[in-house]
Amino acid sequence: MLSRINRHGLLSPGALARLAGMHPATMTGVLDRLQRGGFIIRERDPEASDRRAVTVRATRDRNPELYRMLSGMNSRMDDLCDRYSEAELDLIADFLRRTAAAGRDSAAELAED
């Protein structure tokens, strides 16, 4: 979730939930935990007509700590990816993108009912 917030900048929780394909209530729980951990800040949206509207932004001063926490996984993923050629990695990435799109499309169809 932090990568989405970092990538897209200020977002409302609802917009973030749509990007992640999550139910808004589930997103609230995720954001609550990230905020308690000091990884995000919720701020009032000064441009919104609704005074309750908030945006979410990452607390970038925590990024070094986050990178340290994930360094073991990142190293293992680098080792794993080194076993494949660029063409194989492109094929795997394409498969994962298509799988994610199929999941999002299916979730959207279910949400319409």
N, CA, C and O atoms as CSV, one atom per row, in Angstrom:
chain,resi,resn,atom,element,x,y,z
A,1,MET,N,N,0.824,-1.181,0.000
A,1,MET,CA,C,0.000,0.000,0.000
A,1,MET,C,C,0.873,1.251,0.000
A,1,MET,O,O,0.563,2.241,-0.663
A,2,LEU,N,N,1.967,1.189,0.754
A,2,LEU,CA,C,2.851,2.354,0.800
A,2,LEU,C,C,3.414,2.689,-0.565
A,2,LEU,O,O,3.592,3.862,-0.892
A,3,SER,N,N,3.694,1.679,-1.363
A,3,SER,CA,C,4.233,1.957,-2.693
A,3,SER,C,C,3.205,2.688,-3.548
A,3,SER,O,O,3.567,3.570,-4.326
A,4,ARG,N,N,1.942,2.336,-3.416
A,4,ARG,CA,C,0.895,3.043,-4.164
A,4,ARG,C,C,0.796,4.487,-3.701
A,4,ARG,O,O,0.659,5.394,-4.521
A,5,ILE,N,N,0.864,4.704,-2.411
A,5,ILE,CA,C,0.779,6.067,-1.884
A,5,ILE,C,C,1.991,6.870,-2.343
A,5,ILE,O,O,1.853,8.019,-2.762
A,6,ASN,N,N,3.168,6.276,-2.267
A,6,ASN,CA,C,4.377,6.964,-2.729
A,6,ASN,C,C,4.300,7.258,-4.224
A,6,ASN,O,O,4.692,8.338,-4.665
A,7,ARG,N,N,3.802,6.313,-4.996
A,7,ARG,CA,C,3.755,6.458,-6.451
A,7,ARG,C,C,2.742,7.494,-6.907
A,7,ARG,O,O,3.017,8.259,-7.831
A,8,HIS,N,N,1.568,7.531,-6.271
A,8,HIS,CA,C,0.481,8.383,-6.740
A,8,HIS,C,C,0.371,9.704,-5.992
A,8,HIS,O,O,-0.409,10.565,-6.401
A,9,GLY,N,N,1.115,9.895,-4.924
A,9,GLY,CA,C,1.019,11.144,-4.170
A,9,GLY,C,C,-0.224,11.166,-3.302
A,9,GLY,O,O,-0.745,10.118,-2.920
A,10,LEU,N,N,-0.695,12.360,-2.994
A,10,LEU,CA,C,-1.861,12.499,-2.132
A,10,LEU,C,C,-3.085,11.848,-2.769
A,10,LEU,O,O,-3.426,12.112,-3.922
A,11,LEU,N,N,-3.725,11.001,-1.996
A,11,LEU,CA,C,-4.930,10.303,-2.450
A,11,LEU,C,C,-5.944,10.280,-1.328
A,11,LEU,O,O,-5.588,10.286,-0.149
A,12,SER,N,N,-7.201,10.253,-1.703
A,12,SER,CA,C,-8.228,10.014,-0.696
A,12,SER,C,C,-8.226,8.520,-0.389
A,12,SER,O,O,-7.813,7.716,-1.223
A,13,PRO,N,N,-8.684,8.147,0.801
A,13,PRO,CA,C,-8.783,6.710,1.106
A,13,PRO,C,C,-9.655,5.956,0.100
A,13,PRO,O,O,-9.360,4.808,-0.234
A,14,GLY,N,N,-10.719,6.588,-0.381
A,14,GLY,CA,C,-11.580,5.940,-1.368
A,14,GLY,C,C,-10.863,5.692,-2.682
A,14,GLY,O,O,-10.984,4.617,-3.270
A,15,ALA,N,N,-10.115,6.690,-3.143
A,15,ALA,CA,C,-9.353,6.529,-4.384
A,15,ALA,C,C,-8.295,5.443,-4.228
A,15,ALA,O,O,-8.061,4.653,-5.143
A,16,LEU,N,N,-7.665,5.414,-3.070
A,16,LEU,CA,C,-6.653,4.391,-2.803
A,16,LEU,C,C,-7.286,2.998,-2.786
A,16,LEU,O,O,-6.706,2.043,-3.303
A,17,ALA,N,N,-8.465,2.885,-2.198
A,17,ALA,CA,C,-9.174,1.595,-2.177
A,17,ALA,C,C,-9.493,1.140,-3.595
A,17,ALA,O,O,-9.335,-0.038,-3.915
A,18,ARG,N,N,-9.941,2.063,-4.453
A,18,ARG,CA,C,-10.239,1.701,-5.842
A,18,ARG,C,C,-8.973,1.256,-6.568
A,18,ARG,O,O,-8.992,0.261,-7.292
A,19,LEU,N,N,-7.879,1.983,-6.381
A,19,LEU,CA,C,-6.610,1.598,-7.014
A,19,LEU,C,C,-6.160,0.210,-6.586
A,19,LEU,O,O,-5.645,-0.563,-7.394
A,20,ALA,N,N,-6.358,-0.098,-5.312
A,20,ALA,CA,C,-5.910,-1.381,-4.768
A,20,ALA,C,C,-6.937,-2.494,-4.968
A,20,ALA,O,O,-6.649,-3.661,-4.701
A,21,GLY,N,N,-8.137,-2.135,-5.441
A,21,GLY,CA,C,-9.184,-3.143,-5.612
A,21,GLY,C,C,-9.686,-3.670,-4.281
A,21,GLY,O,O,-10.023,-4.848,-4.159
A,22,MET,N,N,-9.735,-2.793,-3.277
A,22,MET,CA,C,-10.155,-3.204,-1.933
A,22,MET,C,C,-11.465,-2.520,-1.564
A,22,MET,O,O,-11.797,-1.461,-2.096
A,23,HIS,N,N,-12.196,-3.131,-0.657
A,23,HIS,CA,C,-13.392,-2.515,-0.101
A,23,HIS,C,C,-12.948,-1.334,0.769
A,23,HIS,O,O,-11.941,-1.440,1.470
A,24,PRO,N,N,-13.674,-0.218,0.740
A,24,PRO,CA,C,-13.276,0.955,1.543
A,24,PRO,C,C,-13.112,0.658,3.036
A,24,PRO,O,O,-12.224,1.218,3.679
A,25,ALA,N,N,-13.950,-0.206,3.589
A,25,ALA,CA,C,-13.823,-0.527,5.015
A,25,ALA,C,C,-12.519,-1.274,5.295
A,25,ALA,O,O,-11.878,-1.053,6.322
A,26,THR,N,N,-12.134,-2.152,4.380
A,26,THR,CA,C,-10.869,-2.865,4.524
A,26,THR,C,C,-9.713,-1.883,4.441
A,26,THR,O,O,-8.755,-1.978,5.208
A,27,MET,N,N,-9.803,-0.933,3.505
A,27,MET,CA,C,-8.756,0.077,3.355
A,27,MET,C,C,-8.629,0.906,4.632
A,27,MET,O,O,-7.519,1.254,5.035
A,28,THR,N,N,-9.741,1.219,5.262
A,28,THR,CA,C,-9.686,1.984,6.507
A,28,THR,C,C,-8.862,1.252,7.552
A,28,THR,O,O,-8.047,1.864,8.243
A,29,GLY,N,N,-9.067,-0.049,7.670
A,29,GLY,CA,C,-8.292,-0.841,8.624
A,29,GLY,C,C,-6.811,-0.851,8.298
A,29,GLY,O,O,-5.973,-0.734,9.192
A,30,VAL,N,N,-6.487,-0.990,7.019
A,30,VAL,CA,C,-5.079,-0.973,6.593
A,30,VAL,C,C,-4.464,0.378,6.916
A,30,VAL,O,O,-3.364,0.447,7.464
A,31,LEU,N,N,-5.173,1.460,6.578
A,31,LEU,CA,C,-4.646,2.805,6.838
A,31,LEU,C,C,-4.514,3.080,8.331
A,31,LEU,O,O,-3.575,3.754,8.753
A,32,ASP,N,N,-5.432,2.572,9.126
A,32,ASP,CA,C,-5.323,2.722,10.582
A,32,ASP,C,C,-4.019,2.119,11.090
A,32,ASP,O,O,-3.314,2.734,11.889
A,33,ARG,N,N,-3.701,0.912,10.622
A,33,ARG,CA,C,-2.466,0.246,11.058
A,33,ARG,C,C,-1.228,0.993,10.566
A,33,ARG,O,O,-0.260,1.147,11.312
A,34,LEU,N,N,-1.253,1.453,9.327
A,34,LEU,CA,C,-0.109,2.209,8.800
A,34,LEU,C,C,0.080,3.523,9.554
A,34,LEU,O,O,1.208,3.952,9.796
A,35,GLN,N,N,-1.026,4.153,9.918
A,35,GLN,CA,C,-0.930,5.414,10.665
A,35,GLN,C,C,-0.401,5.159,12.080
A,35,GLN,O,O,0.444,5.910,12.565
A,36,ARG,N,N,-0.887,4.116,12.740
A,36,ARG,CA,C,-0.372,3.784,14.076
A,36,ARG,C,C,1.121,3.492,14.033
A,36,ARG,O,O,1.847,3.820,14.971
A,37,GLY,N,N,1.581,2.878,12.948
A,37,GLY,CA,C,2.998,2.577,12.787
A,37,GLY,C,C,3.836,3.782,12.379
A,37,GLY,O,O,5.064,3.705,12.342
A,38,GLY,N,N,3.169,4.900,12.070
A,38,GLY,CA,C,3.886,6.104,11.684
A,38,GLY,C,C,4.319,6.133,10.228
A,38,GLY,O,O,5.189,6.921,9.856
A,39,PHE,N,N,3.715,5.272,9.389
A,39,PHE,CA,C,4.105,5.208,7.980
A,39,PHE,C,C,3.292,6.131,7.084
A,39,PHE,O,O,3.724,6.450,5.976
A,40,ILE,N,N,2.114,6.567,7.548
A,40,ILE,CA,C,1.299,7.504,6.771
A,40,ILE,C,C,0.741,8.576,7.694
A,40,ILE,O,O,0.734,8.448,8.918
A,41,ILE,N,N,0.273,9.637,7.049
A,41,ILE,CA,C,-0.435,10.712,7.756
A,41,ILE,C,C,-1.719,10.984,6.988
A,41,ILE,O,O,-1.716,11.073,5.760
A,42,ARG,N,N,-2.809,11.114,7.720
A,42,ARG,CA,C,-4.073,11.550,7.123
A,42,ARG,C,C,-4.191,13.047,7.383
A,42,ARG,O,O,-3.984,13.525,8.498
A,43,GLU,N,N,-4.528,13.769,6.319
A,43,GLU,CA,C,-4.658,15.232,6.434
A,43,GLU,C,C,-5.973,15.673,5.813
A,43,GLU,O,O,-6.485,15.029,4.898
A,44,ARG,N,N,-6.504,16.755,6.307
A,44,ARG,CA,C,-7.704,17.318,5.694
A,44,ARG,C,C,-7.390,17.728,4.264
A,44,ARG,O,O,-6.311,18.245,3.975
A,45,ASP,N,N,-8.338,17.493,3.383
A,45,ASP,CA,C,-8.190,17.903,1.989
A,45,ASP,C,C,-8.678,19.344,1.873
A,45,ASP,O,O,-9.883,19.590,1.938
A,46,PRO,N,N,-7.762,20.303,1.703
A,46,PRO,CA,C,-8.169,21.715,1.677
A,46,PRO,C,C,-9.019,22.082,0.462
A,46,PRO,O,O,-9.702,23.105,0.475
A,47,GLU,N,N,-8.984,21.264,-0.580
A,47,GLU,CA,C,-9.737,21.568,-1.798
A,47,GLU,C,C,-11.118,20.939,-1.820
A,47,GLU,O,O,-11.908,21.217,-2.722
A,48,ALA,N,N,-11.421,20.100,-0.846
A,48,ALA,CA,C,-12.713,19.404,-0.826
A,48,ALA,C,C,-13.786,20.289,-0.210
A,48,ALA,O,O,-13.526,21.051,0.721
A,49,SER,N,N,-14.994,20.174,-0.744
A,49,SER,CA,C,-16.112,20.931,-0.176
A,49,SER,C,C,-16.595,20.307,1.128
A,49,SER,O,O,-17.166,20.998,1.972
A,50,ASP,N,N,-16.370,19.014,1.296
A,50,ASP,CA,C,-16.751,18.294,2.510
A,50,ASP,C,C,-15.606,18.421,3.523
A,50,ASP,O,O,-14.489,17.983,3.248
A,51,ARG,N,N,-15.871,19.010,4.679
A,51,ARG,CA,C,-14.824,19.231,5.679
A,51,ARG,C,C,-14.271,17.930,6.246
A,51,ARG,O,O,-13.200,17.925,6.852
A,52,ARG,N,N,-14.988,16.837,6.058
A,52,ARG,CA,C,-14.517,15.551,6.565
A,52,ARG,C,C,-13.535,14.873,5.615
A,52,ARG,O,O,-12.888,13.896,5.992
A,53,ALA,N,N,-13.417,15.373,4.402
A,53,ALA,CA,C,-12.574,14.732,3.397
A,53,ALA,C,C,-11.099,14.799,3.809
A,53,ALA,O,O,-10.608,15.834,4.260
A,54,VAL,N,N,-10.417,13.678,3.643
A,54,VAL,CA,C,-8.994,13.609,3.979
A,54,VAL,C,C,-8.212,13.038,2.799
A,54,VAL,O,O,-8.758,12.387,1.909
A,55,THR,N,N,-6.919,13.310,2.833
A,55,THR,CA,C,-5.992,12.677,1.906
A,55,THR,C,C,-4.969,11.916,2.740
A,55,THR,O,O,-4.804,12.161,3.935
A,56,VAL,N,N,-4.302,11.003,2.088
A,56,VAL,CA,C,-3.307,10.166,2.755
A,56,VAL,C,C,-1.964,10.440,2.091
A,56,VAL,O,O,-1.867,10.509,0.865
A,57,ARG,N,N,-0.938,10.594,2.905
A,57,ARG,CA,C,0.408,10.726,2.349
A,57,ARG,C,C,1.370,9.891,3.170
A,57,ARG,O,O,1.175,9.675,4.366
A,58,ALA,N,N,2.411,9.428,2.500
A,58,ALA,CA,C,3.423,8.611,3.167
A,58,ALA,C,C,4.332,9.496,4.003
A,58,ALA,O,O,4.583,10.652,3.660
A,59,THR,N,N,4.818,8.944,5.098
A,59,THR,CA,C,5.796,9.607,5.945
A,59,THR,C,C,7.164,9.157,5.453
A,59,THR,O,O,7.673,8.120,5.881
A,60,ARG,N,N,7.750,9.922,4.569
A,60,ARG,CA,C,8.958,9.484,3.873
A,60,ARG,C,C,10.169,9.325,4.788
A,60,ARG,O,O,11.106,8.610,4.434
A,61,ASP,N,N,10.177,9.962,5.940
A,61,ASP,CA,C,11.335,9.798,6.834
A,61,ASP,C,C,11.408,8.389,7.416
A,61,ASP,O,O,12.422,8.012,8.004
A,62,ARG,N,N,10.339,7.611,7.255
A,62,ARG,CA,C,10.348,6.211,7.706
A,62,ARG,C,C,10.840,5.262,6.627
A,62,ARG,O,O,11.045,4.078,6.896
A,63,ASN,N,N,11.038,5.767,5.388
A,63,ASN,CA,C,11.446,4.889,4.289
A,63,ASN,C,C,12.737,4.130,4.566
A,63,ASN,O,O,12.786,2.934,4.276
A,64,PRO,N,N,13.801,4.756,5.115
A,64,PRO,CA,C,15.014,3.971,5.385
A,64,PRO,C,C,14.757,2.774,6.302
A,64,PRO,O,O,15.315,1.696,6.098
A,65,GLU,N,N,13.922,2.968,7.295
A,65,GLU,CA,C,13.572,1.869,8.203
A,65,GLU,C,C,12.820,0.769,7.447
A,65,GLU,O,O,13.064,-0.420,7.651
A,66,LEU,N,N,11.916,1.183,6.583
A,66,LEU,CA,C,11.156,0.228,5.791
A,66,LEU,C,C,12.084,-0.560,4.870
A,66,LEU,O,O,11.952,-1.778,4.749
A,67,TYR,N,N,13.015,0.128,4.224
A,67,TYR,CA,C,13.965,-0.564,3.345
A,67,TYR,C,C,14.803,-1.568,4.133
A,67,TYR,O,O,15.093,-2.656,3.634
A,68,ARG,N,N,15.194,-1.219,5.351
A,68,ARG,CA,C,15.949,-2.169,6.182
A,68,ARG,C,C,15.095,-3.384,6.511
A,68,ARG,O,O,15.578,-4.515,6.461
A,69,MET,N,N,13.831,-3.160,6.846
A,69,MET,CA,C,12.939,-4.270,7.195
A,69,MET,C,C,12.745,-5.217,6.012
A,69,MET,O,O,12.600,-6.425,6.200
A,70,LEU,N,N,12.741,-4.674,4.800
A,70,LEU,CA,C,12.469,-5.484,3.613
A,70,LEU,C,C,13.730,-5.943,2.893
A,70,LEU,O,O,13.641,-6.606,1.860
A,71,SER,N,N,14.897,-5.604,3.417
A,71,SER,CA,C,16.136,-5.900,2.697
A,71,SER,C,C,16.347,-7.403,2.482
A,71,SER,O,O,16.846,-7.807,1.432
A,72,GLY,N,N,15.982,-8.223,3.446
A,72,GLY,CA,C,16.140,-9.666,3.288
A,72,GLY,C,C,15.292,-10.194,2.145
A,72,GLY,O,O,15.762,-10.981,1.323
A,73,MET,N,N,14.034,-9.756,2.096
A,73,MET,CA,C,13.152,-10.193,1.023
A,73,MET,C,C,13.662,-9.666,-0.318
A,73,MET,O,O,13.670,-10.395,-1.310
A,74,ASN,N,N,14.084,-8.414,-0.350
A,74,ASN,CA,C,14.575,-7.840,-1.606
A,74,ASN,C,C,15.793,-8.598,-2.115
A,74,ASN,O,O,15.907,-8.849,-3.314
A,75,SER,N,N,16.694,-8.959,-1.228
A,75,SER,CA,C,17.885,-9.716,-1.640
A,75,SER,C,C,17.500,-11.082,-2.198
A,75,SER,O,O,18.049,-11.521,-3.209
A,76,ARG,N,N,16.552,-11.755,-1.536
A,76,ARG,CA,C,16.107,-13.056,-2.017
A,76,ARG,C,C,15.408,-12.941,-3.374
A,76,ARG,O,O,15.578,-13.802,-4.237
A,77,MET,N,N,14.625,-11.881,-3.561
A,77,MET,CA,C,13.968,-11.680,-4.855
A,77,MET,C,C,14.994,-11.382,-5.944
A,77,MET,O,O,14.857,-11.858,-7.071
A,78,ASP,N,N,16.022,-10.599,-5.618
A,78,ASP,CA,C,17.095,-10.347,-6.591
A,78,ASP,C,C,17.766,-11.651,-6.988
A,78,ASP,O,O,18.008,-11.891,-8.171
A,79,ASP,N,N,18.071,-12.503,-5.999
A,79,ASP,CA,C,18.692,-13.797,-6.287
A,79,ASP,C,C,17.786,-14.650,-7.174
A,79,ASP,O,O,18.257,-15.294,-8.111
A,80,LEU,N,N,16.503,-14.653,-6.882
A,80,LEU,CA,C,15.552,-15.421,-7.669
A,80,LEU,C,C,15.497,-14.907,-9.109
A,80,LEU,O,O,15.552,-15.694,-10.054
A,81,CYS,N,N,15.389,-13.600,-9.272
A,81,CYS,CA,C,15.287,-13.020,-10.618
A,81,CYS,C,C,16.559,-13.226,-11.428
A,81,CYS,O,O,16.501,-13.315,-12.655
A,82,ASP,N,N,17.703,-13.302,-10.763
A,82,ASP,CA,C,18.971,-13.529,-11.469
A,82,ASP,C,C,19.003,-14.873,-12.187
A,82,ASP,O,O,19.840,-15.082,-13.065
A,83,ARG,N,N,18.108,-15.784,-11.827
A,83,ARG,CA,C,18.068,-17.117,-12.445
A,83,ARG,C,C,17.326,-17.128,-13.775
A,83,ARG,O,O,17.309,-18.146,-14.467
A,84,TYR,N,N,16.713,-16.004,-14.137
A,84,TYR,CA,C,15.913,-15.928,-15.358
A,84,TYR,C,C,16.526,-14.924,-16.325
A,84,TYR,O,O,17.179,-13.963,-15.919
A,85,SER,N,N,16.304,-15.166,-17.600
A,85,SER,CA,C,16.745,-14.217,-18.620
A,85,SER,C,C,15.776,-13.030,-18.648
A,85,SER,O,O,14.692,-13.089,-18.067
A,86,GLU,N,N,16.175,-11.967,-19.321
A,86,GLU,CA,C,15.288,-10.800,-19.459
A,86,GLU,C,C,13.992,-11.193,-20.166
A,86,GLU,O,O,12.913,-10.737,-19.790
A,87,ALA,N,N,14.101,-12.036,-21.187
A,87,ALA,CA,C,12.899,-12.476,-21.919
A,87,ALA,C,C,11.966,-13.276,-21.007
A,87,ALA,O,O,10.748,-13.109,-21.065
A,88,GLU,N,N,12.532,-14.134,-20.174
A,88,GLU,CA,C,11.707,-14.914,-19.252
A,88,GLU,C,C,11.043,-14.003,-18.216
A,88,GLU,O,O,9.870,-14.179,-17.887
A,89,LEU,N,N,11.793,-13.041,-17.710
A,89,LEU,CA,C,11.219,-12.094,-16.741
A,89,LEU,C,C,10.104,-11.268,-17.377
A,89,LEU,O,O,9.098,-10.980,-16.730
A,90,ASP,N,N,10.281,-10.885,-18.647
A,90,ASP,CA,C,9.224,-10.150,-19.349
A,90,ASP,C,C,7.965,-10.999,-19.462
A,90,ASP,O,O,6.856,-10.500,-19.271
A,91,LEU,N,N,8.136,-12.286,-19.773
A,91,LEU,CA,C,6.996,-13.194,-19.879
A,91,LEU,C,C,6.299,-13.352,-18.528
A,91,LEU,O,O,5.071,-13.318,-18.453
A,92,ILE,N,N,7.073,-13.524,-17.473
A,92,ILE,CA,C,6.504,-13.657,-16.123
A,92,ILE,C,C,5.758,-12.380,-15.736
A,92,ILE,O,O,4.652,-12.447,-15.200
A,93,ALA,N,N,6.357,-11.220,-16.003
A,93,ALA,CA,C,5.715,-9.943,-15.670
A,93,ALA,C,C,4.408,-9.783,-16.435
A,93,ALA,O,O,3.412,-9.323,-15.878
A,94,ASP,N,N,4.410,-10.159,-17.708
A,94,ASP,CA,C,3.192,-10.082,-18.505
A,94,ASP,C,C,2.108,-10.979,-17.913
A,94,ASP,O,O,0.953,-10.570,-17.798
A,95,PHE,N,N,2.482,-12.199,-17.538
A,95,PHE,CA,C,1.526,-13.122,-16.926
A,95,PHE,C,C,0.945,-12.524,-15.641
A,95,PHE,O,O,-0.265,-12.580,-15.422
A,96,LEU,N,N,1.802,-11.954,-14.799
A,96,LEU,CA,C,1.327,-11.381,-13.536
A,96,LEU,C,C,0.417,-10.171,-13.775
A,96,LEU,O,O,-0.585,-10.009,-13.078
A,97,ARG,N,N,0.755,-9.322,-14.752
A,97,ARG,CA,C,-0.114,-8.179,-15.080
A,97,ARG,C,C,-1.483,-8.663,-15.551
A,97,ARG,O,O,-2.514,-8.136,-15.133
A,98,ARG,N,N,-1.486,-9.676,-16.428
A,98,ARG,CA,C,-2.751,-10.186,-16.947
A,98,ARG,C,C,-3.568,-10.875,-15.855
A,98,ARG,O,O,-4.795,-10.768,-15.830
A,99,THR,N,N,-2.891,-11.574,-14.961
A,99,THR,CA,C,-3.579,-12.223,-13.849
A,99,THR,C,C,-4.214,-11.175,-12.931
A,99,THR,O,O,-5.363,-11.319,-12.515
A,100,ALA,N,N,-3.457,-10.125,-12.621
A,100,ALA,CA,C,-3.994,-9.056,-11.771
A,100,ALA,C,C,-5.177,-8.371,-12.437
A,100,ALA,O,O,-6.170,-8.070,-11.774
A,101,ALA,N,N,-5.084,-8.121,-13.738
A,101,ALA,CA,C,-6.191,-7.490,-14.461
A,101,ALA,C,C,-7.429,-8.377,-14.445
A,101,ALA,O,O,-8.544,-7.890,-14.257
A,102,ALA,N,N,-7.236,-9.670,-14.639
A,102,ALA,CA,C,-8.374,-10.602,-14.603
A,102,ALA,C,C,-9.028,-10.586,-13.227
A,102,ALA,O,O,-10.254,-10.615,-13.117
A,103,GLY,N,N,-8.210,-10.540,-12.178
A,103,GLY,CA,C,-8.758,-10.479,-10.824
A,103,GLY,C,C,-9.515,-9.189,-10.575
A,103,GLY,O,O,-10.597,-9.202,-9.989
A,104,ARG,N,N,-8.946,-8.066,-11.022
A,104,ARG,CA,C,-9.638,-6.769,-10.853
A,104,ARG,C,C,-10.950,-6.738,-11.623
A,104,ARG,O,O,-11.969,-6.275,-11.109
A,105,ASP,N,N,-10.922,-7.241,-12.876
A,105,ASP,CA,C,-12.143,-7.260,-13.671
A,105,ASP,C,C,-13.211,-8.137,-13.033
A,105,ASP,O,O,-14.388,-7.776,-13.013
A,106,SER,N,N,-12.804,-9.273,-12.520
A,106,SER,CA,C,-13.762,-10.176,-11.872
A,106,SER,C,C,-14.324,-9.550,-10.604
A,106,SER,O,O,-15.519,-9.669,-10.336
A,107,ALA,N,N,-13.487,-8.892,-9.828
A,107,ALA,CA,C,-13.946,-8.223,-8.604
A,107,ALA,C,C,-14.919,-7.094,-8.956
A,107,ALA,O,O,-15.916,-6.888,-8.263
A,108,ALA,N,N,-14.623,-6.364,-10.037
A,108,ALA,CA,C,-15.511,-5.270,-10.455
A,108,ALA,C,C,-16.870,-5.825,-10.881
A,108,ALA,O,O,-17.907,-5.244,-10.561
A,109,GLU,N,N,-16.866,-6.941,-11.597
A,109,GLU,CA,C,-18.137,-7.570,-12.002
A,109,GLU,C,C,-18.950,-7.988,-10.779
A,109,GLU,O,O,-20.166,-7.801,-10.741
A,110,LEU,N,N,-18.286,-8.545,-9.798
A,110,LEU,CA,C,-18.986,-8.971,-8.586
A,110,LEU,C,C,-19.533,-7.769,-7.824
A,110,LEU,O,O,-20.611,-7.844,-7.234
A,111,ALA,N,N,-18.792,-6.660,-7.834
A,111,ALA,CA,C,-19.225,-5.456,-7.114
A,111,ALA,C,C,-20.451,-4.832,-7.777
A,111,ALA,O,O,-21.231,-4.153,-7.109
A,112,GLU,N,N,-20.632,-5.051,-9.081
A,112,GLU,CA,C,-21.771,-4.486,-9.798
A,112,GLU,C,C,-23.080,-5.149,-9.420
A,112,GLU,O,O,-24.145,-4.542,-9.534
A,113,ASP,N,N,-23.006,-6.382,-8.974
A,113,ASP,CA,C,-24.239,-7.124,-8.645
A,113,ASP,C,C,-24.879,-6.632,-7.376
A,113,ASP,O,O,-25.918,-7.151,-6.968
